[in-house]
């Protein structure tokens, strides 16, 4: 039968103390961080799973950012289109009033001044900017979407025919803008100009023709606004889908990495008790060794 020496017993106790210290260090780190592991060496496969989940989270966050960018641009565009529609409604009202045979040339001159103001307001909306960039100029964001020929009163599109796109995912990109070369813009400015010319020349037939053009432009502007609203609705649905994915990934990561705090605290308490017992045994062993030496 092998005899256990005091040195062997002492080494065994010290090893046990070191193990309990490791348990305490690991447990304290888990409690403070809320995670089961902090380094790859502690759990290589689990750590890789965490990296995969975090990579997916990065992708989802990128998608949400892209959707927010597109939604912001389109919502601002839709709001501006609504404002332009209201100006067209006012122009239609003026056209109806001024088409009456009871109206004289001087009154139509006064109305023409208001129509000019409406055109200028329409131009201001068409050149609306968001964060210093033109909303309706395509990708030519650093210039006005429309220019006014002050000599003829004609407004023309000066942007380009390229959409501003954002990547929602690796396989999906969406246009995040409304270009000013859409028919609704052209019809609106042409109708306003036609009404202005007819009023200035006291041309009743021209006013009636301009009224028809304004009605057509108003319908086109309504259709364009509705189309943009549909695009915003689609983006809202996609946003909700990605928000759900974000929530599920956060829950999955927390379930994967999260530590059971009550269980860990219980282990810490047990380790503390075991370590105190080991210290007591080491002290007793040292005392016994000293007695044997004095004998």
Buried (B, 14 or more C-beta within 10 A) or exposed (E): EEEEEEEEEBEEBEEBBEBBEEBBEBBEBBBEEEBBBBEEEBBEEBBEBBEEBEEBBEBBEBBBEBBEBBBEBBBBBBBBBBBBBBBBEBBBEBBEBBBEEEBEEEBBEEBBEBBBEBBBBBBBBBBBBBEEBBBBBBBBBEEBBBBBEEEEBEBEBBBBEEBBBBEBEEEEBBBBBBBBBBEBBBBBBBBBBBBBBBBBEBBBEBBBBBBEBBBBBBBBBBEBBEBBBEBBEBBEEBBEEBEEBBEEBEEBBEEBBEBEEEEBEEBBEEBBEBBEBBEEBBEEBEEEEEEEEEE
